[in-house]
């Protein structure tokens, strides 16, 4: 049984997912062609521009440490994982909500959140299948934060879900996308977790994703799950639990 071709299957993902977690480099290192990569992390003054092997904060995991802690196919048999290398959507991956109360929800899928990430890595994963396109595709963005910031991120999301039912997001190109928000199912992993469904009202067939936000210590892992046929997917909890376990172990060293 051959592995899922995630790159080909990525064409079925809604724009929301493509803008969210394809970023695979949090520094300015060169890509495979030798060209300078564009940093896609926050440009806030408190966000570092250090390389992968230099700690971005006294206790924050570096990009190298996050990469080592990222789940591998050996960790979750039956799943195909494709680690993101570069972020081709860097110029269109920011989202600004027209309602300030909703910004924390947009920040989870934005490359420049209000609470900056210190380092991050990304990957796509799906059930290994013999078909060209899996039934569902997931993207994940694993980020480290300064002490206390990960708690602030998830608390801001929980607060936003209490009042935000819809908003219009504007990306770097000025494109406006209307979204509706609905609370998602419980996510039984990590130190804290919450989920919500973010749906593009202009694309009712495929423009929706389940967004799951998991805090493990000073890290935040954001998962975006969609069905290949369209609509929000379901977070594979076995994969999320394994990822949380690996992050906990990395922070314990």
PyMOL commands that set and color helices and strands:
alter all, ss='L'
color gray80, all
select helices_A, chain A and resi 6-12+15-20+63-69+90-92+100-108+149-161+237-252
alter helices_A, ss='H'
color red, helices_A
select strands_A, chain A and resi 79-83+96-97+119-127+136-144+166-170+176-183+192-200+208-216+219-227
alter strands_A, ss='S'
color yellow, strands_A
deselect
rebuild
show_as cartoon
